[in-house]
Amino acid sequence: SIGTLAHSWGLETLVDDGAIAAEDVEALVNGLIEEQLFLEAVFCRAAYQAAKDLCALARLNSLVSARKTGRETREASLAMGRRFIGLLPDIEGKAEDLHYSVAFGAACSRLSIAENSAALAFLEQSCAAILSCLVRLLPLGQAAANSILWGAKTRIVETAQRSREYSVENVPCFTPALDIATMRHPLLETRLFVS
């Protein structure tokens, strides 16, 4: 495990505030796919293309850090990237301290997994991690979560395709409620998640 089960990416704060209920999860996941996960997919593709250039990967890493406004979210992404890289076989010139989306893209490239497959896999497993978090925070069963994930497949494919059209310099992402929630997360009285 790379630690995805320990992070809520600010969703715990929104649930605590009463801003998310079980009936909101499908729309929430679709919105996250179109914004935050889309952004991450663009970085995953960029890292795929720059996999053997450690300077380019470091630049991508800096750009990802700048896009993650909450400290906890930045730290979680770096921790998951480190754990993910640590699971891989020894690869010459492997960067060690990368954000998860950057590590995922670079690793898939180094392992000769097709770029589009890498973007699709990253999006699908990210959605699964978000739903796992929400199953623990809300009265949402596994069957309902699996149904939502299945229903998101078309959106995942479309988002993977759309991520080809943007660069890390011009990719849009607008998630102010989630950004603020991640910054407020350390202030919760009780917490189930690290972030």
C-alpha positions in Angstrom: 0.0 0.0 0.0 1.2 3.5 -0.8 -1.0 5.2 1.8 -4.0 6.3 -0.2 -6.3 4.9 2.6 -4.9 7.5 5.1 -5.9 10.5 3.1 -9.2 12.3 2.5 -7.8 15.3 0.4 -10.0 17.6 2.4 -13.2 15.6 2.0 -13.2 14.8 5.7 -13.5 18.5 6.4 -16.4 18.9 4.0 -18.2 15.9 5.5 -17.7 17.3 9.0 -19.1 20.7 7.8 -22.2 18.9 6.4 -21.4 20.0 2.9 -21.3 16.5 1.5 -24.0 13.8 2.0 -24.2 10.3 0.6 -26.6 11.5 -2.2 -23.9 14.0 -3.3 -21.1 11.5 -3.9 -21.7 10.8 -7.6 -21.8 14.5 -8.5 -18.8 15.1 -6.3 -16.7 12.3 -7.9 -17.7 13.5 -11.4 -16.6 17.1 -10.4 -13.3 15.8 -9.0 -12.6 13.9 -12.2 -13.2 17.0 -14.3 -11.1 19.3 -12.2 -8.5 17.9 -9.7 -8.0 14.5 -11.2 -7.9 16.1 -14.7 -5.1 18.4 -13.5 -3.2 15.3 -12.0 -3.7 13.4 -15.3 -2.0 16.2 -17.2 1.0 16.0 -14.9 1.0 12.2 -15.1 1.2 12.5 -18.9 3.9 15.2 -18.7 6.0 13.0 -16.4 5.5 10.1 -18.7 7.0 12.1 -21.5 9.9 13.4 -19.3 10.6 10.1 -17.5 14.3 10.0 -18.2 15.0 13.7 -17.6 15.5 14.2 -13.9 15.6 18.0 -14.3 12.3 18.0 -16.1 10.7 15.8 -13.4 12.0 18.2 -10.7 10.4 21.1 -12.6 7.1 19.2 -12.9 7.3 18.4 -9.2 7.7 22.1 -8.3 4.7 22.9 -10.5 2.5 20.2 -8.8 3.6 21.6 -5.4 2.5 25.1 -6.4 -0.9 23.8 -7.5 -1.5 22.1 -4.1 -2.4 24.9 -1.8 -2.9 22.8 1.4 0.2 21.7 3.2 -1.3 18.3 4.1 -2.3 17.6 0.5 1.2 18.5 -0.7 2.8 16.2 2.0 0.4 13.4 1.2 1.1 13.5 -2.5 4.8 13.4 -1.9 4.5 10.6 0.6 2.5 8.5 -1.8 4.9 9.2 -4.6 7.8 8.1 -2.4 6.1 4.9 -1.4 5.0 4.2 -5.0 8.6 4.7 -6.3 9.8 2.5 -3.4 7.7 -0.4 -4.7 9.2 -0.4 -8.1 12.1 -2.5 -9.2 15.5 -0.6 -9.3 15.5 1.7 -12.3 18.6 3.5 -13.3 18.3 7.2 -12.6 15.1 6.8 -10.7 13.9 10.0 -8.9 13.0 9.4 -5.3 11.0 12.4 -4.1 8.1 13.0 -6.6 4.5 13.8 -6.2 2.3 10.8 -6.8 1.0 11.8 -10.3 4.5 12.6 -11.4 5.9 9.3 -10.0 3.1 7.3 -11.6 3.6 8.8 -15.0 7.4 8.5 -14.9 7.2 4.9 -13.6 4.7 3.8 -16.3 7.0 5.3 -19.0 10.0 3.5 -17.6 8.0 0.2 -17.4 6.9 0.6 -21.1 3.2 1.0 -20.2 1.4 3.0 -22.9 0.9 6.6 -22.0 -2.9 6.6 -22.4 -3.1 3.4 -20.3 -1.1 5.2 -17.6 -3.5 8.2 -17.6 -6.5 5.9 -17.4 -5.1 3.8 -14.6 -4.1 6.9 -12.6 -7.6 8.3 -12.9 -9.4 5.1 -12.1 -7.3 4.2 -9.0 -7.6 7.9 -7.8 -11.4 7.6 -8.1 -11.4 4.3 -6.3 -9.3 5.9 -3.5 -11.7 8.8 -3.2 -14.7 6.5 -3.0 -12.9 4.4 -0.4 -12.5 7.5 1.7 -16.1 8.5 1.3 -17.4 5.0 2.3 -15.6 5.4 5.6 -17.0 9.0 6.1 -20.6 8.6 5.0 -23.4 6.1 5.1 -22.3 4.9 1.6 -22.0 1.1 1.1 -19.5 -0.7 -1.1 -22.1 -1.6 -3.6 -23.1 2.0 -4.1 -19.5 3.1 -4.3 -18.7 0.4 -6.9 -21.8 1.5 -8.9 -20.6 5.1 -8.8 -17.1 4.1 -9.9 -18.6 2.0 -12.8 -20.8 4.9 -13.8 -17.7 7.2 -13.9 -15.9 5.0 -16.4 -17.0 7.1 -19.4 -16.0 10.3 -17.7 -12.6 8.8 -16.8 -12.0 7.9 -20.5 -13.1 11.3 -21.6 -10.9 13.0 -19.0 -7.9 10.9 -20.0 -8.4 11.9 -23.6 -8.9 15.6 -22.7 -5.7 15.5 -20.7 -3.8 15.2 -24.0 -4.9 18.6 -25.1 -3.3 20.6 -22.2 0.2 21.3 -20.9 1.2 21.7 -17.3 1.4 25.5 -18.0 -2.2 25.9 -19.2 -4.2 23.2 -17.5 -7.2 24.7 -15.7 -8.4 23.6 -12.2 -10.8 25.3 -10.0 -11.6 23.7 -6.6 -11.7 26.5 -4.0 -14.0 24.6 -1.6 -11.7 21.6 -1.6 -8.5 23.8 -1.3 -10.0 25.6 1.7 -11.1 22.3 3.3 -7.6 20.9 3.0 -6.2 23.9 4.8 -8.8 23.6 7.5 -8.4 19.9 8.0 -5.7 20.1 10.8 -8.2 22.2 12.8 -10.9 19.4 13.1 -11.5 18.3 16.6 -11.4 14.6 15.6 -9.9 13.2 12.5 -10.0 9.8 10.8 -7.5 10.8 8.1 -4.1 12.3 8.0 -5.1 14.8 5.3 
